[in-house]
């Protein structure tokens, strides 16, 4: 599971890093997200995706028919973390479906439609996981910050959906709600000592294949996803202040000397 992560890069950095062609953040209804060191479910996050120019207010069938010959372009948008399936009756599930298992994302009803044609990259600086530790006979959970050794962005594999709020007119600014989930997998041995699940990432060479909405070959898509460790990760323990979503700031990722015999940054 990935339940908290860090998204501190600014919009202009992401536009360059991901070779964005259309900036939907600048011309969207929501303000540009500020650096977030404790991203929690239902927060608005950046998402990279490829879409054809289209009017989001047209219904799905009509939109696909009219836009099938248009070339997709890479966009940067903001979405809400916690996927709401297009068929959901209401938005109440939005805070629950934050992760999609790589083992079942292609077939599970809540995600299979999104996996087939609405895949995205969710940029992150790193993420948090909690390890159960024993102190003086008592159990507690120690948070760890996990991130790339080279300081680069983690391109989390994600899926997104558009949910139509039928309580609003079709031309209303908030008639469509954009939501997304992070795809996770069984953790590698190293990270597995902290937590048994970890995010999947998309390597730079596979960004185009993953984002291509016309690429529907399931086996090929599965092959583009890699465990996050493939990015060359490291970790260090951090303060339990991260446990509360009310706490936010760069101090949350400062190394904590939980074990004097183990230098901060050493990944199990």
TITOR-607131 format. One line per 10 residues: their letters; for each residue x, y, z of N, C-alpha, C, O. Coordinates in steps of 0.05 Angstrom, whole numbers, plus 32768, in hexadecimal, padded with zeros to 4 digits. Atoms other than C-alpha are relative to their C-alpha. Layout:
N
A = X:Y:Z:X:Y:Z:X:Y:Z:X:Y:Z | ...
This chain:
268
XXXXXXXXXX = 8011:7FE8:8000:8000:8000:8000:8011:8019:8000:8027:8019:800C | 7FF3:7FE6:7FFF:8015:8048:7FF4:7FEA:8013:800A:7FD8:801A:7FFB | 8015:7FF0:7FF4:7FED:8074:8023:8008:801D:8005:7FF7:802E:800A | 7FF6:7FE4:7FFD:8018:80B3:8028:8019:8003:7FEE:8029:7FF1:7FEC | 7FE8:7FFB:8010:804B:80D2:7FFA:8007:801E:8000:7FF8:802E:800B | 7FF7:7FE5:8002:8071:8112:7FEB:7FFF:800A:7FE3:8008:7FFC:7FD1 | 8002:7FF3:801A:8062:8140:7FB0:8009:801D:8003:7FF8:802E:8007 | 7FF5:7FE5:7FFA:8090:817C:7FB7:8009:800F:7FE7:800F:8027:7FE9 | 7FF7:7FF2:8018:80A2:818B:7F6F:7FEB:8014:7FF6:7FD3:8010:7FF9 | 8012:7FEC:800A:8085:81C9:7F50:7FF6:7FFA:7FE4:8003:7FEA:7FD6
XXXXXXXXXX = 800C:8005:801A:805A:81CB:7F12:8014:8003:7FE9:8015:7FF3:7FD7 | 7FED:7FFA:8016:8090:81EA:7EE6:8015:7FEA:7FFE:801E:7FE3:7FE8 | 7FEC:8015:8001:80C1:81B3:7EFA:7FF4:7FE7:7FF2:8001:7FDA:7FE3 | 800D:8017:800C:808F:817D:7EE7:7FFB:8003:7FE2:7FFD:7FF0:7FD3 | 8004:7FFA:801C:807F:819E:7EA5:8018:7FF9:7FEF:8016:7FED:7FDA | 7FE7:8006:800E:80C8:8197:7E91:8007:7FE3:8003:800F:7FD6:7FEF | 7FF7:801B:7FFB:80D7:8154:7EB1:7FF0:7FEB:7FF0:7FFB:7FD7:7FE7 | 8011:8013:800E:809C:8131:7E90:7FF9:8008:7FE3:7FE7:7FFC:7FD7 | 8004:7FF7:801C:809E:8157:7E4D:7FE3:8004:7FFA:7FD8:7FF9:7FE7 | 801D:7FFB:8002:8057:8171:7E56:7FFA:8012:7FE8:8008:8026:7FE3
XXXXXXXXXX = 8009:7FF0:8017:8034:818B:7E18:7FE8:8012:8006:7FE6:8028:7FFA | 8017:7FEF:7FF8:7FF4:81A5:7E38:7FFF:8002:801E:7FFD:7FEE:802D | 8001:7FFB:7FE4:7FF3:81C5:7E7C:7FE3:8005:8009:7FD9:801B:8006 | 801B:7FFD:7FF7:7FAE:81B8:7E98:7FFD:800A:801C:7FE7:800E:8026 | 8001:7FF5:7FE5:7FC1:81D0:7EDD:7FFD:801E:7FFF:7FED:802A:800D | 8001:7FE3:8002:7FCD:8218:7EC8:7FE5:800A:7FF7:7FDC:801F:8000 | 801A:7FF7:800A:7F8B:821C:7EA3:7FE8:7FF2:800C:7FD2:7FF3:8002 | 8015:800F:7FF2:7F63:81F0:7ED3:7FF2:8011:8015:7FFB:8027:801B | 800F:7FF1:7FEC:7F31:8205:7F08:800D:8000:801C:8005:8010:802D | 7FF4:8002:7FE5:7F5D:81F1:7F43:801B:800E:8001:8029:800F:7FED
XXXXXXXXXX = 7FE6:7FF3:7FFE:7F9A:8217:7F5D:8016:7FEC:7FFF:8012:7FD4:8004 | 7FE9:8012:8002:7FDF:81FA:7F53:8006:7FF5:801C:8008:8005:802F | 7FFA:800C:7FE6:7FEE:81C9:7F8C:801A:800B:800B:802D:800F:7FFC | 7FE7:7FF8:7FF3:8022:81E0:7FBE:800F:7FE7:8008:8004:7FD2:8009 | 7FF0:8017:7FF8:805C:81B2:7FD2:7FF3:7FF2:8018:7FED:7FFF:802D | 800E:800F:7FEB:803D:817B:7FFD:8012:7FE9:8009:801A:7FD7:7FFA | 7FEE:8014:7FF5:8069:8151:802B:7FF1:7FEA:8010:7FFD:7FDA:801D | 8010:8014:7FF2:802F:8128:8046:7FE6:7FFC:7FF1:7FD0:8000:7FFC | 8018:8003:8011:8000:8118:800D:7FEF:7FE9:800A:7FF9:7FD3:800E | 8013:8014:7FF5:7FC3:80F3:8027:7FE9:7FFC:7FEC:7FE5:800D:7FDB
XXXXXXXXXX = 8017:8005:8012:7F87:80D4:8004:7FED:8017:7FFF:7FE9:8025:8013 | 8013:7FEA:8007:7F55:8105:7FE5:800D:801A:7FF9:8000:802D:7FF1 | 7FF2:7FE7:8008:7F8B:813A:7FDB:8003:8001:7FE2:8003:7FED:7FD4 | 7FFB:7FFC:801D:7F95:8158:7F96:801E:7FFC:7FFB:802F:8007:8009 | 7FE4:8006:8007:7FD5:813E:7F75:8004:8004:7FE2:7FF1:8005:7FD3 | 7FF9:7FFE:801C:7FF9:8146:7F33:7FFD:7FE5:7FF2:8003:7FD0:7FFE | 8002:8019:8010:7FEC:8113:7EFC:8009:8007:7FE4:8001:801B:7FD8 | 7FF7:7FFE:801C:800E:810A:7EB8:7FF0:7FEC:7FF0:7FEF:7FD4:7FF8 | 8010:8012:8010:7FE2:80EC:7E82:8001:8008:7FE3:800A:801F:7FDD | 8003:7FF9:801C:7FD8:80EA:7E37:7FE3:7FFF:7FF7:7FD6:7FEA:7FFB
XXXXXXXXXX = 801C:7FFE:8008:7F95:8100:7E1B:7FFE:800F:7FE6:800F:8020:7FDF | 8006:7FF2:8019:7F78:8117:7DD9:7FF1:801A:8008:7FE3:801B:801C | 800F:7FE8:7FFB:7F5D:815E:7DD5:7FE2:7FF9:8000:7FD8:7FEE:7FED | 801C:8008:7FFF:7F15:8157:7DEB:7FF1:8012:8014:7FFC:801E:8026 | 8012:7FF2:7FEE:7EDB:8178:7E0D:7FF6:7FEC:8015:7FE8:7FDA:800E | 8006:8013:7FEB:7ED3:8155:7E50:7FE2:7FFE:8006:7FD9:7FEC:8014 | 801D:8000:7FFA:7E89:8167:7E51:7FF0:7FEE:7FED:7FD8:7FEA:7FF1 | 800E:8012:8011:7E78:8139:7E17:7FFE:7FE5:800D:800F:7FDE:801D | 8002:801A:7FF3:7E5F:80F5:7E2B:8015:7FED:7FF4:8020:7FF2:7FDF | 7FEA:8011:8006:7E90:80BB:7E28:7FFF:7FF4:7FE4:8013:7FF5:7FD6
XXXXXXXXXX = 8002:800D:801A:7E76:8098:7DEA:8005:8014:7FE9:8014:800E:7FD7 | 7FFD:7FEC:8014:7E72:80D7:7DC1:801C:800A:7FFF:8027:8010:7FE9 | 7FE5:7FF5:7FFE:7EB6:80EF:7DD9:8014:7FED:7FF2:8024:7FF6:7FE2 | 7FEE:8013:800C:7EDA:80AF:7DC5:7FFD:7FFF:7FE2:8011:7FFD:7FD4 | 8005:8001:801D:7EBA:80AE:7D80:800C:8018:7FF1:8018:8015:7FDC | 7FF7:7FE7:800D:7ECB:80F6:7D6F:801E:8004:8002:802A:8012:7FF1 | 7FE4:7FFA:7FFB:7F11:80F5:7D8B:8013:7FEA:7FF8:802C:7FEC:7FFC | 7FEF:8018:8005:7F2B:80B2:7D72:8017:8005:7FED:802B:7FF7:7FEE | 7FEB:7FFA:8013:7F55:80D1:7D3B:8013:8016:8009:8026:801C:7FFB | 7FEF:7FEB:7FF6:7F74:8108:7D65:8018:7FF4:800E:8016:7FE0:801C
XXXXXXXXXX = 7FE7:8009:7FF3:7FBC:8100:7D7E:8000:8007:801E:7FFB:801E:8025 | 7FFF:7FFA:7FE3:7FC3:80F9:7DCA:8018:8013:8006:802C:8012:7FF8 | 7FEA:7FEE:7FF7:7FEE:812E:7DED:8004:7FFC:801E:7FF1:7FF6:802C | 7FF9:8004:7FE4:8011:812A:7E30:7FF7:8018:8010:7FFE:802F:800A | 800C:7FEB:7FEF:7FED:8152:7E66:8009:7FFE:801D:8010:7FE8:8027 | 7FFD:8000:7FE3:7FFA:8167:7EAD:7FE6:800B:800C:7FDC:8020:8004 | 8019:7FF9:7FF3:7FBB:816A:7ED8:8003:7FFC:801E:8016:7FF0:8028 | 8003:8008:7FE4:7FA6:8167:7F20:7FE8:7FEE:8002:7FD4:7FF2:7FF5 | 8016:8013:7FFB:7F7B:812E:7F38:7FFE:7FFB:801E:8010:8003:802D | 8004:8006:7FE4:7F5F:8118:7F7A:800A:7FE3:8005:8003:7FD1:7FF6
XXXXXXXXXX = 7FF6:801B:7FFA:7F83:80DD:7F9A:7FEB:7FEF:800E:7FE2:7FF5:8024 | 8015:8012:7FF7:7F51:80A5:7FA3:7FEC:7FFD:7FE9:7FDB:800E:7FE5 | 800F:8003:8019:7F31:8089:7F64:7FE2:7FFA:8005:7FDB:7FEA:8016 | 801D:8005:8001:7EE6:808C:7F59:7FF9:7FF4:7FE5:7FFC:8002:7FD1 | 8007:800C:801A:7ECF:805B:7F23:7FEA:8011:7FF2:7FD9:801D:7FFF | 8013:7FF0:8010:7EA7:807C:7EEB:7FE3:7FF7:8006:7FD0:8007:8004 | 801A:800A:7FFB:7E6C:804F:7EFD:7FF6:8004:801D:7FDF:7FFD:8023 | 8008:7FFC:7FE4:7E6A:8062:7F47:7FE8:8013:8002:7FE7:8026:7FF3 | 8018:7FF0:7FFD:7E28:807F:7F5E:8006:801B:800E:7FF9:802F:8009 | 7FF8:7FE8:7FF3:7E4A:80B2:7F8A:801E:8000:8005:802C:7FED:7FFE
XXXXXXXXXX = 7FE4:7FFD:7FFD:7E8F:80CB:7F9E:800B:7FF6:801B:8021:7FFC:8022 | 7FF9:8008:7FE5:7E91:80AA:7FE2:8018:7FED:8001:8025:7FEA:8016 | 7FEA:8013:8000:7EC5:8076:7FCD:801B:800E:7FFA:8030:8000:7FFA | 7FE8:7FF2:8008:7EF8:80AC:7FBB:8017:7FFF:8012:802E:8001:8009 | 7FEA:8001:7FED:7F21:80A6:7FFA:800A:7FE3:8005:801C:7FDF:8015 | 7FFA:801B:7FFA:7F25:805A:7FF8:8011:7FF3:7FEA:8024:7FE4:7FF1 | 7FF2:800D:8016:7F3F:8045:7FB3:8019:8010:7FF9:801C:801A:7FE3 | 7FE7:7FF1:8005:7F84:8066:7FBA:8015:7FEF:7FF3:8027:7FFA:7FE6 | 7FEC:8013:800C:7FAB:8028:7FA4:7FF1:7FEC:7FEF:7FDB:7FE3:7FF6 | 8009:8016:8011:7FA0:7FF6:7F6C:8016:7FEB:8000:802D:7FF2:7FFA
XXXXXXXXXX = 7FEC:8015:8000:7FC4:7FB3:7F71:8008:7FF9:7FE4:7FF7:7FF4:7FD3 | 7FF6:8007:801A:7FF0:7FA4:7F35:7FF6:7FE5:7FF7:7FF2:7FE0:7FDF | 8008:801B:8006:7FDA:7F5C:7F39:7FE4:7FFE:7FF5:7FDD:7FEB:7FE7 | 801D:8001:8008:7F90:7F6D:7F2D:7FF6:8019:7FF3:7FDE:801A:7FEC | 800A:7FE7:800A:7F8D:7FB3:7F11:7FF3:7FFD:7FE4:7FE1:800D:7FDD | 800B:8003:801B:7F7E:7F9A:7ECA:7FE5:7FF2:8000:7FD7:7FF3:7FEB | 8019:8010:8000:7F42:7F70:7EE0:7FEC:8009:8015:7FD4:8003:8013 | 8012:7FF8:7FEB:7F25:7F8F:7F1F:7FEC:8015:7FF6:7FF5:8029:7FE9 | 8014:7FEE:800B:7EE3:7FB3:7F0E:8006:801E:8005:8000:802F:7FF4 | 7FFC:7FE3:7FFA:7EF7:7FF4:7F31:8017:800C:7FEF:8017:8025:7FEC
XXXXXXXXXX = 7FE8:7FF5:800D:7F38:7FFB:7F09:8003:7FF7:7FE3:8012:8004:7FD4 | 7FF9:800C:801A:7F35:7FD1:7EC9:7FFB:8013:7FE8:800B:8014:7FD5 | 8005:7FED:8016:7F16:8007:7E9D:8016:8016:7FFF:801F:801D:7FEA | 7FEB:7FEC:7FFF:7F49:803A:7EB5:801A:7FF5:7FF7:8029:8002:7FE8 | 7FE7:800C:8008:7F83:800A:7EAB:8001:7FFC:7FE2:8016:7FFF:7FD6 | 8001:8004:801C:7F6C:7FFD:7E64:8006:8019:7FF0:8013:8018:7FDB | 7FFC:7FE7:8011:7F6E:8046:7E4D:8004:8019:8010:8007:802F:8003 | 7FFB:7FE8:7FF0:7F78:8076:7E87:8016:7FFC:8014:8012:7FFC:802C | 7FE8:8004:7FEF:7FBE:806B:7EA1:800E:801B:8003:800D:802C:7FF1 | 7FF2:7FE7:7FFB:7FE7:80A3:7EBF:8019:7FFB:8010:801E:7FE5:8019
XXXXXXXXXX = 7FE9:7FFF:7FEE:8027:80B4:7EE3:7FFB:8014:8016:7FF2:802A:8010 | 8004:7FEF:7FE9:8022:80D1:7F28:801C:8007:800C:8027:7FF6:801A | 7FE4:7FFA:7FF7:8064:80F6:7F37:8001:8002:801F:7FEF:800D:802C | 7FFC:7FFE:7FE3:807F:80F0:7F7E:801E:8003:8006:802F:7FFA:7FF6 | 7FE4:7FFD:7FF8:80BF:8103:7FA2:8008:7FE8:8011:8020:7FE1:8012 | 7FFB:8017:7FEF:80B9:80C7:7FD1:7FE6:7FF8:800D:7FD1:8005:8009 | 8019:8009:7FF2:8087:80A2:7FFC:8007:7FF6:801C:801E:7FF0:8022 | 7FFC:8009:7FE5:807E:808C:8044:7FF4:7FE4:8004:7FE0:7FDC:7FF7 | 800B:801A:7FF7:8075:8046:8061:8007:7FFD:801E:8019:800A:8028 | 7FFC:8003:7FE3:8070:802F:80A9:8008:7FE3:8006:7FFD:7FD0:7FFC
XXXXXXXXXX = 7FF6:801A:7FF8:8096:7FF5:80C8:7FFA:7FFB:801E:7FFE:800D:802F | 8006:8007:7FE4:807F:7FD2:8107:801A:7FFA:800F:802A:7FEA:8006 | 7FE8:8005:7FF0:80B5:7FD4:813D:7FF7:7FFB:801D:7FE2:8003:8025 | 8006:8006:7FE4:80B8:7FBC:8185:8013:800F:8011:802B:800D:800E | 7FEF:7FF2:7FED:80D1:7FE7:81BD:7FF5:7FFB:801C:7FDF:8001:8023 | 8007:8006:7FE4:80D1:7FD0:8205:7FE6:7FF0:8002:7FD4:7FF6:8013 | 8017:8011:8000:809D:7F9C:81F5:7FE7:800B:7FF4:7FD2:7FFF:7FF4 | 8017:7FF4:800C:806F:7FCC:81D2:8004:8004:7FE2:801B:8009:7FD9 | 7FFF:7FFD:801D:805F:7FD0:8188:7FF9:801D:7FF8:7FE7:8029:8002 | 8006:7FE6:800C:8061:8011:8161:8008:7FFF:7FE3:8016:7FED:7FDA
XXXXXXXXXX = 7FF9:7FFF:801D:8067:8025:8118:8012:8018:7FFB:800B:802F:8001 | 7FEC:7FEC:8006:80A4:804B:8101:7FFD:8008:7FE2:8000:7FF7:7FD1 | 8002:7FF8:801C:809A:8075:80C1:801B:8002:7FF3:802F:800B:8000 | 7FE8:7FFD:8011:80CE:8073:808A:7FFA:8010:7FE7:7FE4:800E:7FDC | 8003:7FF1:8019:80D8:80A2:8050:8011:7FF1:7FEB:8029:7FEC:7FF0 | 7FF3:800F:8015:80EA:807C:8010:8001:8011:7FE6:7FED:801C:7FDE | 7FFD:7FEE:8016:8106:80A1:7FD4:8018:7FF7:7FEF:8027:7FE5:7FF6 | 7FEA:8007:8013:8136:809E:7F99:801B:800B:800A:801C:8021:8015 | 7FE5:7FF7:7FF7:8181:80A2:7FA9:8009:8019:7FF1:8017:802A:7FFC | 7FF6:7FEA:8011:818C:80D3:7F70:7FEE:8019:8002:7FF4:802D:7FF5
XXXXXXXXXX = 8012:7FE9:7FFC:8154:8102:7F87:7FEC:8004:7FEA:7FDD:8018:7FEB | 8013:7FFE:8015:812C:80F6:7F48:7FE4:7FFA:8008:7FDE:7FEF:801D | 801C:8005:7FFA:80E1:80F2:7F44:7FF9:7FE2:7FFC:8005:7FD5:7FEB | 800B:801B:8004:80BD:80B0:7F4C:7FE7:8003:7FEF:7FD4:8011:7FF6 | 8017:7FFF:8012:808C:80A6:7F13:7FED:7FE9:8007:7FEE:7FD4:7FFA | 8012:8015:7FF8:8056:807E:7F36:7FED:7FF8:7FEA:7FE2:800A:7FDC | 8014:800A:8013:802C:8053:7F09:7FE4:8005:800C:7FDF:7FFE:8023 | 801A:7FFA:7FF6:7FE4:806A:7F0F:7FEA:7FFC:7FEB:7FF0:7FF9:7FD4 | 8018:8000:8012:7F9E:8065:7EF2:7FEE:8016:8009:7FED:801D:8021 | 8012:7FEA:7FF9:7F6B:809D:7EEF:7FE4:7FFB:7FF4:7FE1:7FEC:7FE1
XXXXXXXXXX = 801B:8002:800A:7F21:80A4:7EE4:7FF3:801C:8000:7FFB:802D:800F | 8010:7FE9:7FFF:7EEE:80DA:7ED5:7FE4:7FF8:800A:7FD8:7FE6:7FFF | 801A:8006:7FF4:7EAF:80D9:7F00:7FEE:8018:7FFB:7FF5:802E:8002 | 8013:7FEB:8006:7E72:8100:7EEA:7FED:8005:8017:7FDF:7FF2:8020 | 8012:7FF9:7FEB:7E4E:8124:7F21:7FE5:8009:7FF4:7FE2:801F:7FEA | 801A:7FFC:800D:7E06:811F:7F0A:7FEF:8015:800E:7FDA:801D:8004 | 800F:7FEB:7FF2:7DEF:8152:7F3D:8006:801C:7FF5:7FF9:802F:7FFB | 7FF8:7FE6:800C:7E11:8189:7F14:7FF9:8000:7FE2:7FF9:7FEB:7FD5 | 8004:7FFE:801D:7E00:81A2:7ECE:8018:7FF7:7FF1:802F:7FF9:7FFA | 7FEA:800B:8010:7E2A:8184:7E96:8016:8015:7FFB:802D:800F:7FF7
XXXXXXXXXX = 7FED:7FEB:8007:7E4B:81C8:7E89:800C:800D:8019:801B:8021:8017 | 7FF5:7FF5:7FE8:7E5D:81D5:7ED2:801E:7FFA:8002:8027:7FE5:7FF9 | 7FE3:8003:7FFE:7EA6:81DE:7EE3:8008:7FE7:800F:801D:7FDB:8009 | 7FF9:8017:7FF0:7EA5:81A5:7F16:7FEF:7FE7:7FF9:7FEC:7FD5:8009 | 8011:8017:8007:7E79:8175:7EEF:800F:7FE6:7FFE:8004:7FD1:8002 | 7FEF:8018:8002:7EB3:8145:7EE5:8015:8001:8017:8022:8015:801B | 7FEC:8003:7FEB:7EDF:812C:7F1F:8015:7FED:7FF7:8010:7FD6:7FF0 | 7FE9:8010:8009:7F24:8113:7F0D:800D:7FF3:8019:8014:8001:802B | 7FF4:800F:7FE9:7F3F:80DD:7F3D:8014:7FEC:7FF6:8014:7FE4:7FDF | 7FEB:8013:8008:7F7A:80AD:7F3D:8007:7FEE:8017:8002:7FF4:802F
XXXXXXXXXX = 7FF5:8013:7FEC:7F99:8071:7F61:801C:7FF9:7FF8:8023:7FF9:7FE0 | 7FE5:8009:8005:7FE1:805A:7F68:8001:7FE2:7FFF:7FF4:7FD4:800F | 7FFE:801D:8003:7FF2:8014:7F50:8017:7FF6:8012:802D:8001:8011 | 7FEC:800B:7FED:8017:7FEA:7F84:8005:7FE3:7FFA:7FF6:7FD6:7FEC | 7FF9:801C:8004:8039:7FA7:7F85:800D:7FF5:801A:8011:8003:802D | 7FF2:800D:7FEA:805A:7F75:7FB5:801B:800D:8002:8029:8010:7FEE | 7FE6:7FF2:7FFC:8097:7F97:7FD3:8017:7FED:7FFC:8015:7FD5:8001 | 7FE7:800F:8002:80DD:7F80:7FC3:800A:7FF9:801C:8000:8004:8030 | 7FF6:8008:7FE6:8104:7F5F:7FFB:800A:8017:8011:8004:8018:8029 | 7FF5:7FE9:7FF0:8127:7FA0:800F:7FEA:8011:800C:7FE9:8015:8024
XXXXXXXXXX = 8016:7FEE:7FF6:80E9:7FCC:8013:7FEC:7FEF:8010:7FDE:7FFA:8021 | 8014:8011:7FF3:80BF:7F91:802A:8005:7FFE:801E:7FF2:7FF6:802D | 7FFB:8000:7FE3:80E0:7F95:806E:7FF3:8018:800E:7FEF:8018:8026 | 800F:7FE9:7FF5:80BD:7FD8:8077:7FE2:7FFC:7FFC:7FD3:7FFF:800F | 801C:8005:8006:807B:7FC7:8055:7FFE:7FEC:7FE9:8010:7FEB:7FD8 | 8002:8016:8014:8062:7F8E:802A:7FF6:8009:7FE4:7FF6:7FF9:7FD2 | 8009:7FF5:801A:8047:7FBB:7FF2:8011:8019:7FF9:801B:8026:800B | 7FF1:7FE8:8008:8069:7FF1:7FC9:7FF4:800A:7FE5:7FE8:7FFA:7FD7 | 800A:7FF6:801A:8057:801F:7F8E:800F:7FF4:7FE8:8026:7FED:7FEA | 7FF4:8006:801A:8064:800C:7F46:8008:801A:7FF4:7FFB:802E:7FF8
XXXXXXXXXX = 7FF8:7FE8:800E:808A:803E:7F1C:8003:7FF9:7FE2:8005:7FE2:7FDA | 7FFC:8002:801C:8091:804A:7ED2:801B:800C:7FF9:801F:8024:7FFE | 7FE5:7FF6:8008:80D9:8050:7EB8:7FFD:8014:7FE9:7FEA:8012:7FD9 | 8002:7FEB:8014:80E6:808C:7E8C:7FFD:7FF5:7FE4:7FED:8000:7FD4 | 8002:800B:801B:80EF:8061:7E4E:7FE4:7FF4:7FFA:7FDE:7FF0:7FE2 | 801A:800C:8004:80A9:8045:7E58:7FE9:8014:8004:7FD1:800C:8002 | 8015:7FEC:7FFB:8083:8086:7E66:7FEC:8001:7FE8:7FD4:8001:7FEC | 8012:7FFD:8018:8068:808C:7E1E:7FEE:7FE8:7FFD:7FD6:7FEB:7FF7 | 8010:8018:8002:8051:8043:7E1C:7FEA:7FFF:8015:7FD3:7FF8:800F | 8013:8001:7FEA:802F:8048:7E60:7FE9:8014:7FFC:7FD2:800E:8002
XXXXXXXXXX = 8014:7FEB:8001:800B:8089:7E52:7FEF:7FFF:7FE7:7FDA:800B:7FE6 | 800E:8001:8019:7FF5:8079:7E0B:7FE3:7FF4:8004:7FE1:7FDC:800A | 801B:800B:7FFB:7FA8:8072:7E10:7FF8:7FEB:7FEC:7FE4:7FDD:7FF0 | 8006:8014:8014:7FA8:8047:7DD1:800E:7FE5:8005:8009:7FD2:7FF7 | 7FF1:8018:7FF9:7FD7:8014:7DF0:7FEF:7FEF:8013:7FED:7FF6:802B | 8012:8010:7FF0:7FA9:7FDD:7E0A:800A:7FE4:8004:7FFB:7FD2:800D | 7FF5:801B:7FFD:7FD7:7FA0:7E09:8008:7FFB:801D:801C:8006:8027 | 7FFD:8004:7FE3:7FD2:7F88:7E51:801B:7FF7:8008:8027:8002:801B | 7FE6:800B:7FF9:8012:7F60:7E52:8016:8015:7FFD:8028:8017:800E | 7FEB:7FEC:8004:803B:7F99:7E36:7FFE:8016:8015:8012:8020:801F
XXXXXXXXXX = 8003:7FEC:7FEB:801D:7FCB:7E67:800A:7FF6:801B:8017:8005:802A | 7FF7:800B:7FE7:802B:7F9D:7EA2:801F:8001:8001:802B:8005:8016 | 7FE3:8001:8001:8073:7F98:7E8A:800D:801C:8004:8025:801D:800C | 7FF4:7FE5:7FFC:807D:7FE4:7E8D:8001:8008:801D:8010:801B:8024 | 8000:7FF9:7FE3:806F:7FE6:7ED8:8017:7FF1:800E:801B:7FD9:800A | 7FEA:800C:7FF0:80AA:7FDA:7F07:7FFC:8007:801D:7FF1:801C:8024 | 8000:7FF8:7FE3:80AF:7FD8:7F53:8011:8019:8004:8024:801D:7FF6 | 7FF2:7FE6:7FFD:80C6:801B:7F6D:801D:7FFD:8006:802C:8010:8001 | 7FE4:8004:7FFA:8108:7FFD:7F83:8011:8002:7FE7:8029:8007:7FE9 | 7FF1:7FFE:8019:811C:7FFC:7F39:800B:801C:7FFC:801D:8020:7FEC
XXXXXXXXXX = 7FF5:7FE5:8003:8127:8047:7F41:8018:8005:8011:8022:801B:8011 | 7FE9:7FFD:7FEE:8160:803B:7F73:7FF8:8010:8019:8000:8027:801C | 800B:7FF2:7FE9:813F:804C:7FB5:8012:7FFE:8018:8023:7FED:801B | 7FF5:8000:7FE6:8158:805D:7FF9:7FEB:8008:8014:7FD5:8010:800C | 8014:7FF8:7FEC:8134:806B:803B:800D:8009:8019:8024:8004:801E | 7FF7:7FF9:7FE5:813A:8088:8080:7FE7:8003:8012:7FD2:800B:8008 | 8016:7FFC:7FEE:810E:808A:80BE:7FFB:801E:8004:800D:802E:8003 | 8008:7FE4:7FFC:80E7:80CB:80C9:7FEE:8002:8019:7FE6:7FEE:8024 | 8010:7FFA:7FE8:80C0:80EB:8101:7FE3:7FF5:7FFD:7FD8:7FF5:7FE7 | 801C:8009:8000:807C:80CF:8114:7FED:8017:7FFB:7FD4:8013:7FFA
XXXXXXXXXX = 8011:7FE9:8006:8062:8115:8106:7FF1:7FFC:7FE6:7FDC:8007:7FE1 | 800D:8005:801A:8052:80FB:80C0:7FE6:7FF0:8004:7FD6:7FEF:7FF1 | 8019:8010:7FFB:801C:80CF:80E0:7FE7:8011:7FFE:7FD2:8007:7FF7 | 8017:7FEF:8001:7FEE:810B:80E3:8000:8010:7FE6:8014:801D:7FDF | 8002:7FF1:801A:7FD5:8129:80A1:8001:801E:8004:8004:802D:7FF1 | 8000:7FE4:7FFA:7FD3:816C:80C4:801C:800B:7FFF:8020:8023:7FFC | 7FE4:7FF8:8001:801F:816E:80C4:800A:7FFF:7FE3:8005:7FEC:7FD5 | 7FF7:7FFE:801C:8040:8184:8083:8018:8013:7FFF:8018:8028:800B | 7FE8:7FEF:8003:8084:81A0:8070:8018:7FEF:7FFC:8018:7FD7:8001 | 7FE7:800F:8006:80CB:818C:805C:800C:7FF2:8019:801C:7FE0:8016
XXXXXXXXXX = 7FF5:800D:7FE8:80DB:817B:80A5:7FF7:7FE3:8003:8003:7FD3:8011 | 800A:801B:7FFD:80B2:813B:809D:8013:7FEB:7FF3:8012:7FD4:7FFA | 7FEE:8014:800D:80E7:811B:8070:801D:8001:800A:802E:7FF4:8000 | 7FE5:7FFE:7FF3:8123:812E:809C:8006:7FE5:800D:7FF5:7FDB:801B | 7FF9:801A:7FF4:8148:80EE:80B1:7FFF:8000:801E:8006:8014:802B | 8002:8004:7FE3:813B:80D5:80F7:8013:7FEA:8008:8012:7FD4:7FFC | 7FED:8015:7FF7:8173:80AF:811B:7FF2:7FEC:8012:7FF5:7FED:802A | 800F:8014:7FF1:8147:8075:8130:8013:7FEA:800A:800E:7FDD:801E | 7FED:8015:7FF9:8183:8045:8133:801C:800B:7FFC:8024:800F:7FE6 | 7FE5:7FF3:8002:81C8:8062:8143:8014:7FEE:7FF1:8028:7FF9:7FE7
XXXXXXXX = 7FEE:8011:800F:81E8:8025:8123:7FFA:7FFE:7FE3:8008:7FF1:7FD3 | 8008:8001:801C:81C4:802E:80E2:7FFE:801D:7FF5:7FEC:802B:7FFD | 8000:7FE5:800A:81D3:806E:80BB:7FE7:8007:7FF1:7FDD:7FF6:7FE3 | 8017:7FF8:800F:8198:8095:80A0:8004:7FFD:7FE3:801A:8003:7FD9 | 7FFD:8003:801C:818A:8087:8058:8006:7FE3:7FF7:8003:7FDD:7FDF | 7FFA:801C:8007:819D:803D:805A:7FE7:7FF1:7FFD:7FD7:7FEF:8010 | 8018:8010:8005:8167:8012:803B:8006:7FE4:8008:8018:7FD7:7FFC | 7FFD:801B:7FF5:8162:7FD0:8060:8011:7FEE:7FEF:8015:7FD7:7FF5
